[in-house]
Amino acid sequence: MTNDIREPTTRPPDLTFAGIDTFFGAAPEDPDELTDDVDVGFVGVPFDGSVSRRPGTRYGPGALRAASSWQSTFAGGPAGAHNVDTDRHVSYDDIAMRDCGDAPTIPNDVERTRDQVAAYVQAVTESAFPVVLGGDHYITYPSFAGVANAVDGDIGLIHLDAHSDTSDGSEIYGDHWHGSPMARIDELPDASYETHAMVGIRCYERDGFPELVSERGIHVDYARDIREKGIETAIEHAIQHATDGTDAVYLTVDIDAVDPAFAPGTGTPEPGGLTSSELLLAMDRLGACSDIAAMDLMEVAPRLDPTDSTAMLGSMAIARFLERRFC
């Protein structure tokens, strides 16, 4: 056995049901032990303590890791595989990946969880490209904060979702819940709604949302816009907006951006969303954007989907991004 950073794996070849579940079968590594020659560090955040409807996203990181074993079976060896959907040959041996395990969470304490997630993601970001596996969407706020602590300069935000998550406060849920992370990010010194691009919004939003969009300069391509112009154009516009005047970009993907016909395993599904093909095409285009310094995939609730289709789509979406970015 050599010490090649790309070689370690936790799963025997061709056995998706064997070994330890890590994302793409990557070797486990503590964030503080990552070296600069690691490309990608995966971080799970098994937390759903700030949801407003159906819980279950605490099981999302485990489901995404298990689902990723299917992709790693084909593309995980030195020979790799040909992705016929993108017409590209890919090999995960070309990507130095480590699974940094799960950030510490406290199920009934949003504040302590927030601080611990931010510190954990910051530690990964200082050495590698962080991929955060949620968890409910509130976790994007501390994840973004952790990245901002590790990256110098202003950070734009590209946000695929059915909901804007811009609640400034709720009588029931307060200021810190999965309907408020984008409002909390806007309060950070290195972020602003002015460099925030949303794609796929289609739910009932509160009174005042259109005014927030126009007054603060948020870029939004609603689901209806995507049906008219196509997902590729929408993603290009989002990239242009989020990269304008910023030093880096954070990408957050709520799986409910996808129509529940394709991704039913999520807590707040909304009909009329992206198809699975549109999501994968979006991730492929986003993977080509070198300004993106971190990403997350949130709101997978596997126990709401007995078919495992939602977790499979989520893991494939991450795969498409990383294949385009690193292979």
Stockholm file with secondary structure:
# STOCKHOLM 1.0

chainA/1-327         MTNDIREPTTRPPDLTFAGIDTFFGAAPEDPDELTDDVDVGFVGVPFDGSVSRRPGTRYGPGALRAASSWQSTFAGGPAGAHNVDTDRHVSYDDIAMRDCGDAPTIPNDVERTRDQVAAYVQAVTESAFPVVLGGDHYITYPSFAGVANAVDGDIGLIHLDAHSDTSDGSEIYGDHWHGSPMARIDELPDASYETHAMVGIRCYERDGFPELVSERGIHVDYARDIREKGIETAIEHAIQHATDGTDAVYLTVDIDAVDPAFAPGTGTPEPGGLTSSELLLAMDRLGACSDIAAMDLMEVAPRLDPTDSTAMLGSMAIARFLERRFC
#=GR chainA/1-327 SS CCCCTTCCBSSCTTCTTSSCCCGGGBEECCGGGCCTTCCEEEEEECCCTTCSSCCCGGGHHHHHHHHHHHHHHHHSSTTCEEETTTTEEECGGGSCEEEEEECCCCTTCHHHHHHHHHHHHHHHHTTSEEEEEESSGGGHHHHHHHHHHHSCSCEEEEEECSSCCCCSCBTTTBTSSTTCHHHHHHTSTTCCGGGEEEECCCSCCCTTHHHHHHHHTCEEECHHHHHHHCHHHHHHHHHHHHHTTCSEEEEEEEGGGBCTTTCCCSSSCCSSCBCHHHHHHHHHHHHTCTTEEEEEEECCCGGGCTTCHHHHHHHHHHHHHHHHHHC
#=GC SS_cons         CCCCTTCCBSSCTTCTTSSCCCGGGBEECCGGGCCTTCCEEEEEECCCTTCSSCCCGGGHHHHHHHHHHHHHHHHSSTTCEEETTTTEEECGGGSCEEEEEECCCCTTCHHHHHHHHHHHHHHHHTTSEEEEEESSGGGHHHHHHHHHHHSCSCEEEEEECSSCCCCSCBTTTBTSSTTCHHHHHHTSTTCCGGGEEEECCCSCCCTTHHHHHHHHTCEEECHHHHHHHCHHHHHHHHHHHHHTTCSEEEEEEEGGGBCTTTCCCSSSCCSSCBCHHHHHHHHHHHHTCTTEEEEEEECCCGGGCTTCHHHHHHHHHHHHHHHHHHC
//
